[in-house]
Every structure is written in C-alpha cells, then in structure tokens.
Amino acid sequence: MPHLALPDPAYRTSFLAAMGEFAAEGRTGDDSGIGQDLLLEEPGWRSEAGFAEYVAALRAETDRPRRPGLVTATTWWWVEGTDYLGRVQLRHELTPRLREVGGHVGYDVRRSARRRGHATAMLAAVLPLARERGIVEALVTCDTDNHASRAVIEANGGVLEDRRGAKLRFRVPTG
C-alpha cells in the first residue's frame, strides 16, 4: 500500500526513473520544486554519493532551507515497496511569494502513476502533519487550468479563497 516515507537513498533507482518522466514533460527549470531540483540538483544524482547528499539535504530542510529563497520544509516521498510514486512537501512558513502562488503544500505524482488517487491520498496524509506543526488551515494552490489538482484539493475539503493571476488559492482544513 502506498505511504509517506522520508527521502531515502534506497529509492534512488525508481526516483531517477520518475525524474526522467518529469524531465520528459518539460518540467526542468519550471517554478515547482521538481523543476528546480531537476535544474539544480540532477547532476549530483548520477552518483550514489551525490544522491545520498541530496537526500540528506532534503531531510535537513526541516531545520534550514537547502537554498537561499526557500523556507524550512518537510518533504516526504510517496512510495509503494521500493517504487517512488511522487512527493509532497509541507512548507513550515510562508513568504509573501508563497502566499500568492505556492502555499503550504506542494505535490507531484510521476506520469506513470497518475490517475490512481495518489495525489488525493498524499494530500490527505500530509494534512494531519501540518496540523501537528500548528497549521490550522493549509493554503494550497494550483494553476487555474489544472482541473485534476483542483479536484484533489476539493476532495480534501479545500475551499476556494480566490484567484490570483493564473493561480487558484484554497484553504484546506488540517484537522
């Protein structure tokens, strides 16, 4: 059964295959965490040692951001057995930019695992963890034309707050 797991080098093979799927979609360098990691971190993933460093940096991000401009956050991978299916990130605080377009939670599901309920389940799994961090209502955003993500947010109790440019902003109860 799929579940949240902290990043771990044991998932490297499947993770690399998933990142290949994201890259093939043109995600490298986009505004998402996946896009930025593909742009900035991917060369390090080629070696086992480099991948282990990446994993350690992700896990340490709960105490300090990995790069300037980021906030402290916890990242979990959505896995089944040794298969990496996606990731969900809980941002512990919000910058003015995250209040506009990013929110508390970001999630991605690899192309080969989509349309199976993984995103809905990931968001449901992370909401109680947000509550433990004192976040009563999580801000979750999606692009105005991303109907699948909107359905995920609404399935988890998200209520549309407003639209800001190309983004819809939802408040999602965490408890």
JOBELWO-V7990 format. One record per residue. OMEGA is omega as a letter, one per 20 degrees, with the letter a starting at -180 (none if undefined). NEAR is the number of other C-alpha atoms within 10 Angstrom. D_CENTER is the distance of its C-alpha to the mean C-alpha in whole Angstrom. Layout:
<<OMEGA | NEAR | D_CENTER> <OMEGA | NEAR | D_CENTER>>
This chain:
<<r | 5 | 19> <a | 15 | 16> <r | 15 | 14> <r | 18 | 12> <r | 14 | 13> <r | 14 | 12> <a | 24 | 12> <r | 17 | 16> <a | 15 | 18> <a | 12 | 19> <a | 15 | 16> <a | 21 | 17> <a | 13 | 19> <r | 15 | 17> <a | 23 | 14> <r | 16 | 16> <r | 14 | 17> <r | 21 | 14> <r | 22 | 13> <r | 17 | 17> <r | 15 | 16> <r | 19 | 13> <r | 16 | 16> <r | 11 | 18> <a | 10 | 17> <a | 11 | 17> <a | 20 | 14> <r | 21 | 15> <r | 15 | 15> <a | 13 | 14> <a | 11 | 12> <r | 15 | 8> <r | 19 | 7> <a | 22 | 8> <r | 18 | 11> <r | 15 | 12> <r | 17 | 11> <a | 20 | 14> <a | 15 | 16> <a | 12 | 16> <a | 15 | 16> <a | 16 | 17> <r | 12 | 20> <a | 14 | 20> <a | 18 | 18> <r | 12 | 22> <r | 11 | 23> <a | 13 | 23> <r | 12 | 23> <r | 15 | 21> <r | 20 | 18> <r | 18 | 19> <r | 15 | 19> <r | 21 | 15> <r | 19 | 14> <r | 14 | 17> <r | 16 | 15> <a | 20 | 12> <r | 19 | 14> <a | 16 | 16> <r | 19 | 13> <a | 17 | 14> <r | 12 | 17> <r | 15 | 17> <r | 16 | 15> <a | 17 | 15> <r | 10 | 16> <r | 7 | 18> <r | 7 | 17> <r | 16 | 13> <r | 19 | 13> <a | 18 | 13> <r | 22 | 10> <r | 23 | 9> <r | 25 | 7> <r | 22 | 8> <r | 25 | 8> <a | 25 | 10> <r | 22 | 13> <a | 13 | 17> <r | 9 | 19> <a | 12 | 19> <r | 18 | 16> <a | 26 | 13> <a | 23 | 11> <r | 24 | 8> <r | 25 | 5> <a | 22 | 3> <r | 19 | 4> <r | 23 | 7> <a | 23 | 9> <r | 18 | 13> <a | 15 | 15> <r | 16 | 15> <r | 13 | 17> <r | 9 | 19> <r | 9 | 17> <r | 18 | 13> <a | 15 | 16> <a | 17 | 17> <a | 21 | 14> <a | 21 | 10> <a | 24 | 11> <a | 23 | 10> <r | 22 | 7> <a | 20 | 4> <r | 23 | 3> <r | 21 | 5> <a | 22 | 9> <a | 18 | 11> <a | 16 | 14> <a | 10 | 17> <a | 14 | 15> <r | 14 | 14> <r | 11 | 17> <r | 10 | 17> <a | 11 | 15> <a | 23 | 12> <r | 25 | 10> <r | 19 | 12> <r | 17 | 13> <a | 24 | 9> <r | 24 | 9> <a | 17 | 13> <a | 16 | 12> <a | 20 | 10> <r | 22 | 13> <r | 16 | 16> <r | 15 | 14> <r | 22 | 13> <r | 15 | 17> <r | 12 | 18> <r | 12 | 17> <r | 12 | 19> <a | 19 | 17> <r | 16 | 19> <r | 17 | 17> <r | 21 | 14> <r | 25 | 13> <a | 27 | 11> <r | 29 | 12> <r | 21 | 12> <a | 16 | 15> <a | 15 | 18> <a | 11 | 19> <a | 11 | 16> <r | 11 | 17> <r | 14 | 15> <r | 19 | 12> <r | 21 | 15> <r | 14 | 17> <a | 19 | 13> <a | 24 | 13> <r | 16 | 17> <r | 15 | 17> <r | 17 | 16> <a | 15 | 18> <r | 22 | 17> <a | 16 | 20> <r | 17 | 20> <r | 14 | 21> <r | 12 | 22> <r | 16 | 21> <a | 13 | 21> <a | 10 | 21> <a | 10 | 19> <r | 17 | 17> <a | 20 | 17> <a | 25 | 16> <r | 23 | 16> <a | 21 | 17> <r | 24 | 16> <a | 18 | 18> <a | 22 | 17> <none | 12 | 20>>
